[in-house]
Each structure stands twice: as structure tokens, then as C-alpha cells.
Amino acid sequence: MKQFQDAVLITGAGQRIGYYLAKSFLQQTDYPIVFTYRTHHPQVDELVALGAIGFQVDFTLPDALSKLVNQVKEQVLSLRAVIHNASLWLSDEKIQTEGGGRNFNALFQLHVEVPFYLNRELTPLLKASVSPLKDIISLSDASVVNGVSADYVGYGSSKAALQALMKGFSKKLAPDIKVNDIAPALIMFNEGDDEEYKQRRLAQSALGIEPGPEVVWQAVQYLMNSPYTTGTVLSLDGGGK
Ligand SMILES: NC(=O)c1ccc[n+]([C@@H]2O[C@H](COP(=O)([O-])OP(=O)(O)OC[C@H]3O[C@@H](n4cnc5c(N)ncnc54)[C@H](OP(=O)(O)O)[C@@H]3O)[C@@H](O)[C@H]2O)c1
């Protein structure tokens, strides 16, 4: 049953930044929210209680993408925006030692194949939006611009490919749909990060703070409200040092 007009689709919104974005849309805008999650965190129920529709998806499973697109098309008449947030943050060591050799592919599935497929398959729903502005936004990583870490070469390469993909789609989909990337450095620490690690990460930016997900929300709002910004990578890195 089709329900939503001008919805915003966010991938990987079951926790942290994606959850914060979904909740901010629900509480501060009229856009309906559809989102994907892999793990059923308590935040999933919170978003559903606020009116969102959630689809449980593991993007590394066969047919996950085509199934998701069919589910979205059943619930959504048009899309105001698509936000590619789902991500895997893996060191090169973990690519080698965990995941039975499938981790390298998973990085490129999540950061390249999923956005490519969704951009292509969801273009008609975006074009059907009554809004004069329509957006696709991805979240990559500031390290692509500032220098990929020696310990995260696989991850950094997949996020570099994501930036290239978004620039390409900005040309392919112009002038109907704006396509931009946000490249964050430290936004929020993970549970269990130790003090030494935290101090090292904080020292990497000029501003030296852990800003929290509000700054990503502000960047998303800027991109969605700007009629003249497409094909850009918006650095969200507290200033280089
Ligand atoms: N947090 C930061 O400081 C920071 C810095 C630089 C860039 N970024 C980027 O900003 C975005 C959001 O960051 P975050 O820290 O909030 O991300 P995150 O928590 O690491 O990941 C976002 C979501 O992606 C989902 N995901 C992982 N593998 C998946 C799979 N195979 N299929 C479907 N979903 C999957 C996760 O689901 P589960 O809940 O099941 O794990 C998770 O909820 C990401 O693109 C990240 O790369 C964040």
C-alpha cells in the first residue's frame, strides 16, 4: 500500500548518525521517513513510533537491494531525498582476519554498489517529488581528502570510490536531482574507544572537539536547501592541521 509522498530514505539509520538524522527529520520537518537498519536496536522502535517505516536489510546478502527497492516502491509514491549513510568501518587487519575473506567485498558493496544501485533504481521516485529541490547525499570520510590512514587503506579506497560515484551521478542526474557528499572526520566516538585513542583523534583537527551528529544534520539541511550546490564534497572535519 503506497503511503508516503516526498519521503526521505536513510540507509543504516538504526543507531548513531543515521538514527539522529531520521529523528531530526521526524521531529523538525514534515518529510516522512523510510529507513533501513541491519541490527534491531531500540532506536528502530523509537523511529517507528514516531511514524517512520523501517526495513531490515543486510546489504551483503543476495537480492537485498532488489528486495529493498520493491519494498520502498510499495510504500512510497515519491522521494524528496536519499541519504547513503550505511557503512562499515574496518581496518586492513580486520579485512584480513575477520569475515572469512568477505570483508573487502562488503566495504565496496556498502560504499559503492549500494549507492550506485539505489541512485539508479530510485531516480524515478525522486523525479516524482513535487519539491523543486531533490537530493541524494552520501556520507564518505574526510580521510579521502586529508590522507587515507595507512591502517585503513581498504576502507579509505571504498569511500574514495563513493565520492567519485557521487560526482558522476551529479552530472548524470542534473538538473533534476542534486547529488552531494559529506566528508566527515571525527563526529562521534564509538563505545569502548579508550582515552589515548580519543586524545589522538581530537588532536587531529584544528578545532579539537567531538562535535556530535548535530553537525551532520546541519550539513544535510544546508545541502537540501541550497538550489545551487551539486557535485560537491562538503568537508566536515573541524579544520585540517
Ligand atoms: N562517526 C564518525 O565519527 C564518522 C567519521 C567519518 C565518517 N563517518 C560516516 O558517517 C556515516 C555514519 O557514521 P556512523 O558512525 O553513525 O556509522 P556506523 O554506526 O558505523 O554505521 C551505520 C550503520 O550502517 C549499518 N551497516 C553496517 N553494515 C551493514 C550491512 N552489511 N547492511 C546494512 N547495514 C549495515 C550499521 O548497522 P548495525 O547497526 O547492524 O551495525 C550501522 O547502523 C557513515 O557512512 C560513516 O562512514 C562517520
The ligand as a Gaussian input file, in Angstrom:
#p B3LYP/6-31G(d) Opt

LIG

0 1
 N       31.056000       8.529000      13.360000
 C       32.064000       9.209000      12.852000
 O       32.819000       9.868000      13.585000
 C       32.284000       9.211000      11.347000
 C       33.515000       9.691000      10.836000
 C       33.712000       9.660000       9.452000
 C       32.704000       9.209000       8.591000
 N       31.526000       8.779000       9.121000
 C       30.499000       8.273000       8.204000
 O       29.216000       8.756000       8.611000
 C       28.239000       7.716000       8.443000
 C       27.548000       7.412000       9.769000
 O       28.535000       7.125000      10.756000
 P       28.221000       6.169000      11.986000
 O       29.440000       6.205000      12.842000
 O       26.904000       6.523000      12.553000
 O       28.146000       4.758000      11.199000
 P       28.048000       3.277000      11.795000
 O       27.327000       3.289000      13.080000
 O       29.424000       2.683000      11.771000
 O       27.233000       2.523000      10.639000
 C       25.976000       2.988000      10.212000
 C       25.056000       1.823000      10.028000
 O       25.439000       1.018000       8.892000
 C       24.892000      -0.249000       9.134000
 N       25.510000      -1.338000       8.379000
 C       26.755000      -1.857000       8.512000
 N       26.907000      -2.934000       7.714000
 C       25.725000      -3.113000       7.083000
 C       25.243000      -4.072000       6.150000
 N       26.008000      -5.085000       5.706000
 N       23.973000      -3.960000       5.698000
 C       23.175000      -2.962000       6.139000
 N       23.564000      -2.015000       7.027000
 C       24.833000      -2.104000       7.502000
 C       25.130000      -0.485000      10.620000
 O       24.164000      -1.428000      11.085000
 P       24.309000      -2.155000      12.524000
 O       23.526000      -1.279000      13.443000
 O       23.770000      -3.506000      12.326000
 O       25.787000      -2.157000      12.857000
 C       25.007000       0.882000      11.235000
 O       23.827000       1.096000      11.943000
 C       28.966000       6.501000       7.866000
 O       28.836000       6.478000       6.469000
 C       30.415000       6.752000       8.269000
 O       31.350000       6.142000       7.409000
 C       31.296000       8.750000      10.466000

